[in-house]
Amino acid sequence: MAMQSFGTSSVRMERLLLVMVQMPAEDVDRIMEHVVKAVPLTMGKYDSNAYQSAAGIERYRPLEGAAAGAENEVRKRPGVVEVSFELEEDQALLERVVELIFQVHSYQEPVIRVESILGSRSKGLDDKDNPNRWWNTAGDWKTKP
């Protein structure tokens, strides 16, 4: 059953594509700079929207034909993260972004996964007085004006 878009009084849940890419943490800024040039990753009044996981350990073993050459031992590379972002359901856009990631990624076989999801989009209501918003709390990353 395909997920259907719906709305509440404050938010629309829209059909989107979730793109997830594994990469070394030191490559994130470079790769995402290219992605954002191709598609601004806009959500409401914000752009460059993406999520980066904490660093983990990637495991793999190069086989015959790999750029590194065949190896017997499994490699364990620390400092690999997953970056995810949402795109409109547009096959041509998805193909351009996947090709772009492949071209600028440092891996011979980049790990790129795509899922169809429902993603939230605010209806842009005036909630400046909402006591739960960061600008009305002490906040841990920005102080009140």
For each residue, the residues with C-beta under 8 A, 3 or more apart:
1:
2:
3: 15 116 117 118
4:
5: 12 13 14 15 118
6: 12 13 118
7: 11 12 13 123
8: 11
9: 123 125
10: 122 123 125 127
11: 7 8 120 121 122 123
12: 5 6 7 120 121 123
13: 5 6 7 118 119 120 121
14: 5 118 119 120 121
15: 3 5 89 116 117 118
16: 86 87 88 89 116 117 118 119
17: 86 87 88 89 94 114 115 116 117
18: 84 85 86 114 115 116 117 119
19: 84 85 86 87 94 97 98 112 113 114
20: 82 83 84 112 113 114 115
21: 31 82 83 84 101 105 110 111 112 113
22: 58 80 81 82 110 111
23: 27 28 31 80 81 82 83 105 106 107 110
24: 27 28 77 79 80 81 106
25: 28 55 79 80 81
26: 79
27: 23 24 30 31 105 106
28: 23 24 25 31 32 52 81 83
29: 32 33
30: 27 33 34 104
31: 21 23 27 28 34 35 83 101 104 105
32: 28 29 35 36 48 50 83
33: 29 30 36 37
34: 30 31 37 38 100 101 104
35: 31 32 38 39 41 50 85 97 100 101
36: 32 33 39 40 41 47 48
37: 33 34
38: 34 35 96 97 100
39: 35 36 87 93 97
40: 36 47 48
41: 35 36 47 48 49 50 85 86
42: 46 47 49
43: 46 47 49 86 121 122
44: 121 122 124
45: 124
46: 42 43 49
47: 36 40 41 42 43
48: 32 36 40 41
49: 41 42 43 46 85 86
50: 32 35 41 83 84 85
51: 83 84 85
52: 28 81 82 83
53: 56 81 82 83
54: 81
55: 25 78 79 80 81
56: 53 78 80 81 82
57: 76 77 78 80
58: 22 76 77 80
59: 74 75 76 77
60: 74 75 77
61: 71 72 73 74 75
62: 66 67 68 69 70 71 75
63: 66 70
64: 70
65: 70
66: 62 63 69 70 108
67: 62 108
68: 62 71
69: 62 66
70: 62 63 64 65 66
71: 61 62 68 75
72: 61
73: 61
74: 59 60 61
75: 59 60 61 62 71
76: 57 58 59
77: 24 57 58 59 60 80
78: 55 56 57
79: 24 25 26 55
80: 22 23 24 25 55 56 57 58 77
81: 22 23 24 25 28 52 53 54 55 56
82: 20 21 22 23 52 53 56
83: 20 21 23 28 31 32 50 51 52 53
84: 18 19 20 21 50 51
85: 18 19 35 41 49 50 51
86: 16 17 18 19 41 43 49 117 119
87: 16 17 19 39 90 93 94 97
88: 16 17 93
89: 15 16 17 116
90: 87 93 94
91: 94 95
92: 95 96
93: 39 87 88 90 96 97
94: 17 19 87 90 91 97 98 114
95: 91 92 98 99
96: 38 92 93 99 100
97: 19 35 38 39 87 93 94 100 101
98: 19 94 95 101 102 112 114
99: 95 96 102 103
100: 34 35 38 96 97 103 104
101: 21 31 34 35 97 98 104 105 110 112
102: 98 99 105 110 112
103: 99 100
104: 30 31 34 100 101
105: 21 23 27 31 101 102 110
106: 23 24 27
107: 23 110 111
108: 66 67
109:
110: 21 22 23 101 102 105 107
111: 21 22 107
112: 19 20 21 98 101 102
113: 19 20 21
114: 17 18 19 20 94 98
115: 17 18 20
116: 3 15 16 17 18 89
117: 3 15 16 17 18 86
118: 3 5 6 13 14 15 16
119: 13 14 16 18 86
120: 11 12 13 14
121: 11 12 13 14 43 44
122: 10 11 43 44 125
123: 7 9 10 11 12
124: 44 45
125: 9 10 122
126:
127: 10 130 133
128: 133 135
129: 136
130: 127 133 136
131: 136 137
132: 136 137
133: 127 128 130 136 137
134: 137 139 141 142
135: 128 139 142 144 145
136: 129 130 131 132 133 144
137: 131 132 133 134
138:
139: 134 135 142 143 144
140:
141: 134
142: 134 135 139
143: 139
144: 135 136 139
145: 135
